[in-house]
Amino acid sequence: MPNKLYADAAAALEGVVFDGMTIMSGGFGLCGIPEKLIAALKASGTKNITAISNNAGVDGFGLGLLLETRQISKMIASYVGENKEFERQYLAGELQLEFNPQGTLAERIRAGGAGIPGFYTKVGVGTLVAEGKDVKSFGDEGYILETGLVADVALVKAWKADPYGNLVFRKTARNFNPVMATAGKVTIAEVEELVEAGALDPDAIHTPGVYVQRMFVGKDYEKRIEQRTVRTRDAA
Amino acid sequence: MAWNRDEQAARAARELQDGFYVNLGIGMPTLVANHIAPGIDITLQSENGMLGMGPFPYEDEIDADLINAGKQTITELRRSSYFSSAESFAMIRGGHIDLSILGAMEVAENGDLANWMIPGKMVKGMGGAMDLVAGVKRIIVLMEHNSKAGEAKFKTTCTLPLTGKNVVDMVISDLCVLARPAKGEAFRLVELAPGVSLEELRGKTEGAFEA
């Protein structure tokens, strides 16, 4: 079996990044983002990137790092509300932006990874999202045509991997990561822990290793929290 | 007296039925979870990939890998399950979620909903709102009856870009409850908040409803 394991994020990106490339980047908000790969992509200086990601990070973290350095020229996302630099670049016309409904975005990625070039959905019918798209009736309802998405490189973050690239995600850090793993021409997984072959229950693997070409173990995860909400223990 | 936000949320909670799978939007709708009646068992869906959303964690339980769609730290329950974003929206789009309670900028008398963008202002994106209104079986809107500028938010037609056409089943405002028995039918007045007269409501409402 070819070795999928690389030393670190920079090594894992070597030879697969180029100016004008399309990336997918997993995560929801800052939860489950490939924080090491994003930092390494920044260091690589790759420019004119189209980034497909549910969100755009925050100022100074996540994809916000690549916006600060103007490495991203187009975003395909569903919600970008947490990023001032994003807003500034967008309003100044420096950044292209395509909004997709979140489930449509997820399904476009799923379709891309599953070899499905397009699908009809009722989401967005009669809204700005439907403009310019083919409409077809099924029964008595209209549906719009959405296309599958693929990326030159998909960057995903998992909890555990085995040497074969089988991945397990943790709690809501799963989100877009497993679907994006299927839709990269090259998929790179950063993981918190590499376990021995056989240590993962084959029935409990979220992403089978066939989708993962490269991986590495990330160290010292920051895992920033956007909204730290707690309850207090009442004195009974 | 009109209802306050908590009373509106409590009124919305009366629409929850035992066994429902429910998605609550960000803002006032999240308050509905505080008013679920005893004996009514509800499973909350969070569209970032969780069923069985628990309460906020104690300080020593905070887990960065466990958040809701508002990016708030939460906890899991014995019933919880996790899944990908594609799976999450398959259950939303596929009609498996019983009820979603959302906020709104405008609702039209034909059930159109606008709650995601104001032209000329920075647009943050629709997130999962369009998917929810297109796929969830029943849509309840929780909103102020009038905007801060005093304009009616239940309108003849929406002036803002739509989130969905003909999607709203019930509106619970601080003044009243409006509902329609089926999509495509007219809204009817179900209930007035205490101390609100029909005359006052008509004066503060633009869209048509049956009294």
Interface residues (C-beta under 8 A of the other chain):
Chain A: F28 G29 L30 C31 G32 N54 A77 S78 Y79 V80 G81 E87 Y90 L91 F99 P101 Q102 G103 T104 L105 A106 E107 I109 R110 T121 K122 V123 G124 V125 G126 T127 L128 V129 W159 F169 R170 K171 T172 A173 R174 N175 F176 N177 P178 V179 H206 K223 R224 I225 E226 Q227 R228 T229 V230 R231 T232 R233
Chain B: S46 E47 N48 G49 M50 P55 F56 P57 Y58 E59 I62 D63 A64 D65 L66 I67 N68 A69 G70 K71 Q72 T73 I74 E76 Y82 F83 S84 S85 A86 S88 F89 A90 I92 R93 D112 M122 V123 K124 G125 M126 G127 G128 A129 M130 D131 A134 G135 P161 L162 T163 G164 K165
